[in-house]
């Protein structure tokens, strides 16, 4: 279904012409998960002027009049629209139009896809795309020779699935002037042969050495990428999200203009909070620029009220910041070290204190246990300043900026209760909490058994009283919330049997996982007063599932599909063949 442009409807409270005794839309005949704090249920919803005006069959059906659209749920489950707490829809949409390797199952498949794409697009001076997985290659590092064999005449630049590195061919290295004498940048690493020759994998900031030479992405391409990303998210029941990177990054330009353009024209139908990028090469002197960007970003359904701070990398390339060093692991003679904290604790404390004082929410990228601790320490330092500084923003009371730590792969047990104490949300990506090849080959051997058992501790965080929100990090992993819920509940990938869960003691209840993708996502984005639960007065943002997963086997959650997605009572997705 193509995107639907939603025109604002007049609110009944502001003198709407719609009669008070009729509804525009009624959904009835099936269970309704309201998503409220009590995890309550009802059986019908009525909508007028884009807002919910009644819940429960007696009240909702009483508002049916001639002209009311009635959707018979026929036993299907109605849920609040999913709100993804960490996604990159512009990147995802752009990748779907480029050399997309997300479906590749190994090196041979990657090479075939790259070669086929190059043949289909001989007019493009570069082959650009991404989506390859580190676990498909020895030590997580593909070789340039594989790309040279299929594209010898043009430079190739392919980001990996988690956006923490790039795979390039020999021509791309030559054009960027990268050879055995090129030093590693401070925030990255060039994968090398024994003699120092670059092998074709560029980790973290090293990817920028090539990315800066890529052809510019046009404004039209970026807007179409955002529309494509939005179409995909709506097809999965997602009605809102936090874009976790509003700024230039690797080969991607700043998506702020694309969001503002589509929000201004009404084509942005998702409710979006943007996380402005914190430039780690600078300090608090960039704060006035961020404030200015925030002030001009309030357009339509978009606002950029958050700042993204990337504090470390990922475990698979040894850049996640750990409290104790990585183990040597198979095939590694030298110690990989303890990873990278991109900001020193002092720099991070200054940044977070300044951002908190300016009323920004801080969205941290924290994979390793040291990065998690440093982020929590910075939040605690900011709170101490706010509490004790007369005249400071929020002085004398606890602020409501709703800071959150994304990814949280490793959390030291001492830091688990600090999330609740500091009112810091755990922003989890459930699809990663499985024992796949990336985990078994590129992670566990370098963490060791004891530390590996402290990964993705969703259950422990929930038991401690922490708030849990959920996001996909799409296109790093699937944008499907139901697949994420499946993993959060089962700790197995969809299609894998119940006998192979990853740290099963960290499972979540289905209701808690669903709330993490709905009400908690809305709370993270400061839109919980208008969406995230199904209640009178809130926007009619919801999804109709093709079944009720609460009545099915928990091992079949991922089989659930989204039949309909509504924003303000207007369908923005209808699954082909759905009733």
C-alpha positions as CSV (number, residue, x, y, z in Angstrom):
1,X,0.0,0.0,0.0
2,X,1.4,3.4,-0.8
3,X,1.8,6.0,1.9
4,X,-1.4,7.8,3.0
5,X,-1.2,11.5,3.6
6,X,-3.3,12.2,6.7
7,X,-5.0,15.5,6.9
8,X,-5.7,16.9,10.4
9,X,-9.2,16.3,11.6
10,X,-11.0,18.9,13.7
11,X,-11.0,18.0,17.4
12,X,-14.5,17.6,19.0
13,X,-13.1,19.6,21.9
14,X,-12.4,22.5,19.6
15,X,-15.8,22.8,18.1
16,X,-15.7,19.9,15.6
17,X,-18.7,19.6,13.3
18,X,-18.9,15.8,13.9
19,X,-22.0,15.1,16.1
20,X,-21.1,14.0,19.6
21,X,-23.2,10.9,19.4
22,X,-21.6,9.3,16.4
23,X,-18.2,7.8,15.6
24,X,-16.2,7.9,12.4
25,X,-14.8,4.5,13.0
26,X,-15.6,1.6,15.3
27,X,-13.5,-1.6,15.7
28,X,-15.3,-4.4,17.4
29,X,-15.7,-8.1,17.7
30,X,-12.3,-9.0,19.0
31,X,-9.9,-8.6,22.0
32,X,-8.3,-5.2,22.6
33,X,-5.0,-5.0,24.5
34,X,-5.1,-1.4,25.9
35,X,-1.4,-1.5,27.0
36,X,-2.1,0.5,30.1
37,X,-0.2,0.0,33.4
38,X,-2.8,-2.6,34.5
39,X,-2.4,-4.5,31.2
40,X,-6.2,-4.3,30.9
41,X,-8.3,-5.6,28.1
42,X,-11.5,-4.5,26.4
43,X,-13.4,-5.5,23.3
44,X,-14.1,-2.5,21.1
45,X,-12.9,1.0,20.3
46,X,-14.7,4.0,18.8
47,X,-12.9,6.9,17.0
48,X,-14.0,10.4,16.1
49,X,-11.9,13.2,14.5
50,X,-8.7,11.0,14.8
51,X,-9.1,10.4,18.6
52,X,-10.4,7.5,20.6
53,X,-13.8,8.5,22.1
54,X,-15.0,5.3,23.7
55,X,-13.7,1.8,24.6
56,X,-15.7,-1.3,25.3
57,X,-18.5,-2.7,23.1
58,X,-21.5,-1.1,24.8
59,X,-20.1,2.5,24.6
60,X,-18.4,2.0,21.2
61,X,-21.3,0.4,19.4
62,X,-23.7,3.0,20.7
63,X,-21.8,5.5,18.5
64,X,-22.4,3.6,15.3
65,X,-24.5,5.7,12.9
66,X,-25.0,5.9,9.1
67,X,-21.6,6.7,7.7
68,X,-19.6,5.1,10.6
69,X,-17.0,2.8,9.3
70,X,-17.1,-0.5,11.2
71,X,-14.2,-2.9,11.2
72,X,-15.1,-6.4,12.4
73,X,-12.1,-7.8,14.2
74,X,-13.5,-11.3,14.1
75,X,-11.3,-12.4,16.9
76,X,-8.2,-10.6,15.7
77,X,-6.2,-8.7,18.4
78,X,-6.2,-4.8,18.4
79,X,-3.1,-3.3,20.0
80,X,-1.7,0.2,20.4
81,X,0.5,1.1,17.4
82,X,4.1,0.0,18.0
83,X,6.6,2.7,18.8
84,X,10.2,1.7,17.9
85,X,12.6,3.2,20.5
86,X,15.7,3.0,18.3
87,X,15.5,2.8,14.5
88,X,17.1,4.3,11.3
89,X,14.3,4.3,8.7
90,X,16.1,6.6,6.3
91,X,19.1,4.3,6.2
92,X,16.8,1.3,5.9
93,X,14.8,2.8,3.1
94,X,17.9,3.9,1.3
95,X,19.4,0.4,1.6
96,X,16.4,-1.2,0.1
97,X,17.1,0.9,-3.1
98,X,20.8,0.1,-3.1
99,X,22.9,-3.1,-3.0
100,X,21.0,-4.8,-0.2
101,X,22.8,-7.7,1.4
102,X,20.4,-8.3,4.3
103,X,19.2,-11.5,2.8
104,X,22.7,-13.0,2.1
105,X,23.5,-16.2,3.9
106,X,27.3,-16.2,3.5
107,X,30.3,-14.9,1.5
108,X,29.2,-16.6,-1.8
109,X,25.7,-15.1,-1.6
110,X,27.1,-11.7,-0.8
111,X,29.4,-11.8,-3.8
112,X,26.6,-12.9,-6.1
113,X,24.4,-10.1,-4.9
114,X,27.1,-7.5,-5.3
115,X,28.0,-8.7,-8.8
116,X,24.3,-8.8,-9.9
117,X,23.7,-5.3,-8.6
118,X,26.8,-4.0,-10.4
119,X,25.5,-5.5,-13.7
120,X,22.1,-4.0,-13.2
121,X,23.5,-0.6,-12.6
122,X,26.5,0.0,-14.9
123,X,25.7,3.8,-14.8
124,X,26.6,4.1,-11.1
125,X,30.2,5.2,-10.5
126,X,30.3,3.4,-7.1
127,X,28.6,0.2,-5.8
128,X,27.2,1.3,-2.5
129,X,25.0,-0.6,0.0
130,X,25.3,-2.8,3.0
131,X,23.7,-5.4,5.3
132,X,26.4,-8.1,5.4
133,X,26.9,-10.0,8.6
134,X,30.2,-10.4,10.4
135,X,29.5,-14.0,11.4
136,X,29.6,-15.0,7.7
137,X,33.3,-14.3,7.5
138,X,36.4,-15.6,9.3
139,X,37.1,-13.4,12.3
140,X,34.2,-11.2,11.1
141,X,36.4,-9.5,8.5
142,X,35.6,-10.0,4.7
143,X,38.5,-9.7,2.2
144,X,38.7,-7.2,-0.6
145,X,39.7,-10.0,-3.1
146,X,36.1,-11.3,-2.9
147,X,34.8,-7.9,-4.1
148,X,37.6,-7.5,-6.7
149,X,36.5,-10.7,-8.4
150,X,33.0,-9.5,-9.0
151,X,33.5,-5.7,-9.4
152,X,37.1,-5.0,-10.5
153,X,36.4,-1.7,-12.4
154,X,34.5,0.4,-9.8
155,X,35.0,1.2,-6.1
156,X,32.7,-0.7,-3.7
157,X,31.6,0.4,-0.3
158,X,29.3,-1.8,1.8
159,X,28.4,-1.1,5.4
160,X,28.0,-4.1,7.6
161,X,24.7,-4.9,9.3
162,X,25.4,-3.1,12.5
163,X,26.9,0.0,10.8
164,X,30.1,-0.3,12.7
165,X,32.3,-1.1,9.8
166,X,32.6,-1.3,6.0
167,X,33.8,-3.8,3.4
168,X,35.6,-2.2,0.4
169,X,37.4,-3.4,-2.7
170,X,41.0,-2.6,-3.8
171,X,39.9,0.3,-6.0
172,X,38.1,2.0,-3.1
173,X,41.2,1.7,-1.0
174,X,43.3,3.2,-3.7
175,X,41.0,6.1,-4.3
176,X,41.0,6.9,-0.6
177,X,44.8,6.6,-0.4
178,X,44.7,3.8,2.1
179,X,47.8,1.6,2.2
180,X,50.1,-0.2,4.6
181,X,51.4,3.2,5.8
182,X,48.0,4.7,6.7
183,X,47.7,4.9,10.4
184,X,44.5,3.8,12.2
185,X,42.3,6.7,13.1
186,X,41.7,7.3,16.8
187,X,38.2,6.0,16.6
188,X,38.6,3.0,14.3
189,X,40.8,0.3,12.9
190,X,42.0,-0.9,9.5
191,X,42.0,-4.6,9.2
192,X,45.4,-5.7,7.9
193,X,47.5,-8.6,6.6
194,X,50.7,-9.6,8.4
195,X,52.7,-7.0,6.4
196,X,50.3,-4.2,7.2
197,X,48.5,-4.2,3.9
198,X,44.7,-3.3,4.3
199,X,42.6,-6.4,3.7
200,X,39.3,-4.7,2.9
201,X,37.5,-4.3,6.2
202,X,37.4,-0.9,7.9
203,X,36.1,-0.8,11.5
204,X,34.3,2.1,13.1
205,X,35.8,5.5,12.2
206,X,38.2,3.9,9.7
207,X,35.2,3.5,7.4
208,X,35.0,7.3,7.1
209,X,38.4,7.3,5.3
210,X,36.5,5.9,2.3
211,X,33.0,7.1,3.0
212,X,34.0,10.8,2.5
213,X,34.7,10.0,-1.2
214,X,31.2,8.6,-2.0
215,X,28.9,10.4,-4.4
216,X,26.5,12.7,-2.6
217,X,23.0,11.6,-1.9
218,X,20.4,14.0,-3.3
219,X,17.6,15.5,-1.3
220,X,15.0,13.7,-3.4
221,X,16.8,10.3,-2.8
222,X,16.7,10.9,0.9
223,X,13.1,11.9,1.0
224,X,12.1,8.8,-1.0
225,X,14.3,6.7,1.3
226,X,12.3,8.1,4.3
227,X,9.0,7.3,2.6
228,X,10.1,3.8,1.8
229,X,11.3,3.3,5.4
230,X,8.0,4.6,6.7
231,X,6.0,2.3,4.3
232,X,8.0,-0.7,5.7
233,X,7.5,0.3,9.3
234,X,3.8,0.9,8.9
235,X,3.5,-2.5,7.3
236,X,4.7,-3.9,10.6
237,X,2.3,-2.0,12.7
238,X,4.8,0.7,13.7
239,X,3.2,4.2,14.1
240,X,6.0,6.0,15.8
241,X,9.7,5.8,16.3
242,X,12.8,7.5,17.6
243,X,15.3,8.0,14.8
244,X,18.6,7.3,16.6
245,X,20.8,9.4,14.4
246,X,20.0,12.8,13.1
247,X,23.3,14.0,11.7
248,X,25.9,13.0,9.2
249,X,27.4,9.5,9.7
250,X,29.7,7.5,7.6
251,X,28.3,7.6,4.1
252,X,24.9,9.1,5.2
253,X,24.2,12.8,5.2
254,X,22.1,14.5,7.8
255,X,18.4,13.3,7.5
256,X,17.0,16.4,9.3
257,X,16.0,18.2,6.1
258,X,14.2,15.1,4.8
259,X,12.2,14.8,8.0
260,X,11.3,18.5,8.1
261,X,10.2,18.5,4.4
262,X,8.0,15.5,4.7
263,X,6.6,16.5,8.1
264,X,5.8,19.9,6.6
265,X,3.9,18.5,3.6
266,X,2.0,16.0,5.8
267,X,3.6,13.0,4.2
268,X,5.3,12.0,7.5
269,X,2.5,9.9,9.0
270,X,4.7,8.3,11.8
271,X,5.2,10.2,15.0
272,X,9.0,10.7,15.2
273,X,11.4,11.9,17.8
274,X,14.9,12.6,16.3
275,X,18.1,12.0,18.2
276,X,20.6,14.7,17.2
277,X,24.1,13.4,16.8
278,X,26.7,14.4,19.4
279,X,30.0,15.1,17.6
280,X,32.6,13.3,19.8
281,X,35.4,15.4,18.2
282,X,34.0,18.5,19.9
283,X,32.7,19.3,23.4
284,X,30.0,21.4,25.0
285,X,30.7,24.3,22.6
286,X,28.3,22.5,20.2
287,X,25.4,22.8,22.6
288,X,24.1,26.1,21.1
289,X,24.0,24.5,17.7
290,X,22.0,21.6,19.1
291,X,19.5,23.9,20.8
292,X,19.1,25.8,17.5
293,X,18.5,22.5,15.6
294,X,15.9,21.5,18.2
295,X,14.1,24.8,18.1
296,X,13.6,24.6,14.3
297,X,12.7,20.9,14.2
298,X,9.1,21.1,15.5
299,X,7.3,20.4,12.3
300,X,4.2,18.3,12.0
301,X,4.7,14.9,13.6
302,X,8.5,15.4,13.9
303,X,10.6,17.0,16.6
304,X,14.3,16.6,17.5
305,X,14.4,16.8,21.3
306,X,17.0,14.1,21.9
307,X,20.8,13.9,21.6
308,X,22.5,10.6,20.6
309,X,25.9,9.9,22.3
310,X,27.8,6.9,21.0
311,X,30.0,5.8,23.9
312,X,31.5,2.6,22.5
313,X,31.4,0.2,19.5
314,X,30.5,-3.5,19.4
315,X,31.9,-6.7,20.9
316,X,32.5,-8.4,17.5
317,X,35.3,-6.1,16.5
318,X,36.5,-5.5,20.1
319,X,35.4,-1.8,20.2
320,X,32.7,-2.3,22.9
321,X,34.0,-0.8,26.1
322,X,34.6,-3.5,28.8
323,X,35.4,-3.3,32.4
324,X,38.1,-6.0,32.0
325,X,39.9,-7.0,28.8
326,X,38.6,-9.3,26.1
327,X,40.0,-12.8,26.1
328,X,42.4,-13.7,23.3
329,X,40.1,-16.2,21.7
330,X,40.9,-18.5,18.8
331,X,43.0,-17.1,16.1
332,X,44.2,-14.1,18.1
333,X,47.7,-14.0,19.4
334,X,47.6,-10.5,20.8
335,X,45.2,-9.2,23.4
336,X,42.3,-7.3,21.8
337,X,42.3,-4.9,24.8
338,X,39.3,-3.5,26.6
339,X,37.6,-1.7,23.7
340,X,37.0,2.0,23.2
341,X,35.2,4.6,25.3
342,X,34.8,7.3,22.7
343,X,34.4,10.0,25.4
344,X,36.4,9.9,28.5
345,X,34.3,9.8,31.7
346,X,35.1,13.4,32.4
347,X,34.1,14.4,28.8
348,X,30.9,12.3,29.1
349,X,30.0,13.9,32.4
350,X,30.4,17.4,31.1
351,X,28.4,16.6,28.0
352,X,25.5,14.9,29.8
353,X,25.3,17.5,32.5
354,X,25.2,20.3,29.8
355,X,22.6,18.4,27.8
356,X,20.4,17.6,30.8
357,X,20.6,21.2,31.9
358,X,19.4,22.3,28.5
359,X,16.4,20.0,28.7
360,X,17.6,17.4,26.2
361,X,17.0,13.7,26.5
362,X,20.2,11.7,26.1
363,X,20.1,8.5,24.0
364,X,23.3,6.5,24.7
365,X,24.8,3.8,22.5
366,X,26.2,1.4,25.2
367,X,27.1,-2.1,24.3
368,X,29.9,-3.0,26.9
369,X,29.6,-3.0,30.6
370,X,32.1,-0.2,31.0
371,X,30.1,2.0,28.6
372,X,26.9,1.2,30.5
373,X,28.6,2.2,33.8
374,X,30.1,5.4,32.3
375,X,26.7,6.4,31.0
376,X,25.0,5.7,34.3
377,X,27.7,7.6,36.1
378,X,27.2,10.6,33.8
379,X,23.5,10.6,34.4
380,X,24.1,10.5,38.1
381,X,26.6,13.4,37.8
382,X,24.1,15.4,35.9
383,X,21.4,14.8,38.5
384,X,23.7,15.8,41.2
385,X,24.4,19.1,39.5
386,X,20.7,19.7,38.8
387,X,19.8,19.0,42.4
388,X,22.5,21.3,43.9
389,X,22.8,24.2,41.5
390,X,20.5,27.1,42.3
391,X,18.8,28.4,39.2
392,X,19.8,25.4,37.0
393,X,17.2,23.8,34.8
394,X,15.3,21.4,37.0
395,X,17.2,22.5,40.1
396,X,15.6,21.2,43.3
397,X,13.6,18.4,41.7
398,X,14.2,15.4,39.5
399,X,14.1,16.2,35.8
400,X,11.9,14.4,33.2
401,X,14.3,14.2,30.3
402,X,13.9,10.4,30.2
403,X,17.4,9.4,29.4
404,X,17.9,5.9,28.0
405,X,20.7,3.4,27.3
406,X,20.4,1.5,24.0
407,X,21.6,-2.0,23.3
408,X,22.9,-2.8,26.9
409,X,24.5,-6.1,25.7
410,X,26.6,-6.4,28.9
411,X,25.5,-5.0,32.2
412,X,27.5,-5.6,35.4
413,X,25.2,-6.9,38.2
414,X,26.1,-3.9,40.3
415,X,24.6,-1.6,37.7
416,X,21.3,-3.4,37.2
417,X,19.5,-1.6,40.1
418,X,20.9,1.8,39.1
419,X,18.6,2.0,36.1
420,X,15.6,2.2,38.4
421,X,17.4,4.4,40.9
422,X,18.4,6.9,38.2
423,X,15.1,6.6,36.3
424,X,17.0,5.6,33.3
425,X,15.3,3.4,30.7
426,X,16.8,0.2,29.3
427,X,16.4,0.5,25.5
428,X,16.7,-3.1,24.4
429,X,17.0,-4.7,21.0
430,X,15.5,-8.1,21.7
431,X,16.4,-9.7,18.4
432,X,20.1,-9.8,19.4
433,X,19.4,-11.9,22.5
434,X,19.9,-15.3,20.8
435,X,22.7,-17.8,20.4
436,X,23.4,-17.4,16.7
437,X,26.8,-17.7,14.9
438,X,27.7,-14.2,15.6
439,X,27.2,-14.9,19.3
440,X,28.9,-18.3,19.4
441,X,31.8,-17.5,17.1
442,X,32.5,-13.7,17.5
443,X,31.3,-12.9,21.0
444,X,31.3,-15.6,23.6
445,X,34.9,-16.8,22.9
446,X,36.2,-13.3,23.6
447,X,34.0,-12.7,26.7
448,X,34.3,-16.0,28.5
449,X,31.6,-18.0,30.1
450,X,31.0,-15.9,33.2
451,X,30.8,-12.6,31.4
452,X,28.8,-14.0,28.5
453,X,26.1,-15.0,31.0
454,X,25.5,-11.3,31.7
455,X,24.2,-10.5,28.2
456,X,20.9,-8.9,27.5
457,X,19.6,-9.2,31.1
458,X,16.1,-8.1,30.3
459,X,14.6,-10.2,33.0
460,X,16.9,-9.0,35.7
461,X,16.3,-5.4,34.7
462,X,12.6,-5.9,34.8
463,X,12.7,-7.5,38.2
464,X,14.8,-4.6,39.5
465,X,12.0,-2.2,38.6
466,X,13.7,-0.7,35.5
467,X,11.6,0.7,32.7
468,X,12.1,-1.4,29.5
469,X,11.6,0.0,26.1
470,X,12.2,-1.9,22.8
471,X,13.6,-1.0,19.5
472,X,14.8,-2.7,16.3
473,X,17.9,-0.7,15.3
474,X,16.6,-1.4,11.7
475,X,18.3,-1.9,9.3
476,X,20.9,-3.5,11.6
477,X,18.2,-6.1,12.3
478,X,14.6,-6.7,11.3
479,X,12.1,-3.9,12.0
480,X,9.4,-6.4,12.9
481,X,8.2,-5.8,16.5
482,X,6.5,-9.2,16.6
483,X,9.8,-10.9,15.8
484,X,11.4,-8.9,18.6
485,X,8.6,-9.8,21.0
486,X,9.1,-13.4,20.1
487,X,12.7,-13.3,21.0
488,X,12.1,-11.3,24.2
489,X,9.6,-14.0,25.4
490,X,11.4,-17.1,24.1
491,X,15.1,-16.1,23.9
492,X,15.2,-18.1,20.6
493,X,15.1,-16.9,17.0
494,X,11.8,-17.5,15.2
495,X,11.8,-20.9,13.7
496,X,14.2,-22.4,16.3
497,X,12.8,-24.9,18.7
498,X,12.1,-24.3,22.4
499,X,15.1,-26.4,23.6
500,X,17.7,-23.9,22.6
501,X,17.0,-20.6,24.5
502,X,19.8,-18.1,25.2
503,X,19.9,-17.4,28.9
504,X,16.3,-18.4,29.4
505,X,16.2,-16.9,32.9
506,X,16.2,-13.4,31.2
507,X,12.9,-14.0,29.4
508,X,10.0,-11.5,29.6
509,X,6.3,-12.1,29.9
510,X,4.4,-11.5,26.6
511,X,2.5,-8.6,28.1
512,X,5.7,-6.9,29.3
513,X,7.4,-7.4,25.9
514,X,4.3,-5.9,24.2
515,X,4.3,-2.9,26.5
516,X,8.0,-2.3,25.8
517,X,7.1,-1.9,22.1
518,X,4.0,0.3,22.7
519,X,3.5,2.3,25.9
520,X,7.2,2.4,26.9
521,X,8.2,3.5,23.4
522,X,5.7,6.3,23.6
523,X,7.0,7.3,27.0
524,X,10.6,7.4,25.7
525,X,9.4,9.8,23.0
526,X,7.4,12.0,25.4
527,X,4.2,11.3,23.5
528,X,2.6,9.0,26.0
529,X,0.0,11.6,26.7
530,X,-1.4,11.2,23.2
531,X,-0.5,7.7,22.1
532,X,1.0,4.3,23.2
533,X,-2.1,3.0,24.9
534,X,-5.7,2.7,23.9
535,X,-7.7,5.1,26.0
536,X,-10.3,7.8,25.4
537,X,-8.8,11.1,24.3
538,X,-5.7,9.5,22.8
539,X,-4.9,9.4,19.1
540,X,-6.3,6.4,17.3
541,X,-2.9,4.9,16.5
542,X,-3.2,1.2,16.5
543,X,-2.5,-2.1,14.7
544,X,-4.8,-5.0,14.0
545,X,-3.0,-8.4,14.2
546,X,-4.2,-11.4,12.3
547,X,-4.6,-13.4,15.5
548,X,-4.3,-13.1,19.3
549,X,-0.8,-14.3,20.2
550,X,-1.9,-14.6,23.9
551,X,-4.1,-17.5,22.8
552,X,-1.4,-19.2,20.7
553,X,1.8,-21.1,21.5
554,X,4.5,-18.7,22.7
555,X,6.8,-20.3,20.1
556,X,4.5,-19.1,17.3
557,X,4.5,-15.4,18.2
558,X,6.6,-14.5,15.2
559,X,4.1,-16.1,12.9
560,X,1.7,-13.2,13.7
561,X,1.1,-10.7,10.9
562,X,-0.2,-7.1,10.9
563,X,-3.5,-6.8,8.9
564,X,-4.1,-3.1,9.4
565,X,-2.2,-0.1,10.7
566,X,-4.0,3.1,11.7
567,X,-2.7,6.6,12.5
568,X,-5.4,9.0,13.8
569,X,-8.0,6.5,12.7
570,X,-6.8,6.5,9.0
571,X,-5.4,3.3,7.6
572,X,-1.7,3.7,6.5
573,X,-1.3,0.0,5.8
574,X,-3.6,-2.9,4.8
575,X,-2.1,-6.3,4.3
576,X,-3.0,-7.8,0.9
577,X,-5.6,-10.5,1.4
578,X,-6.5,-9.4,4.9
579,X,-10.2,-9.2,5.7
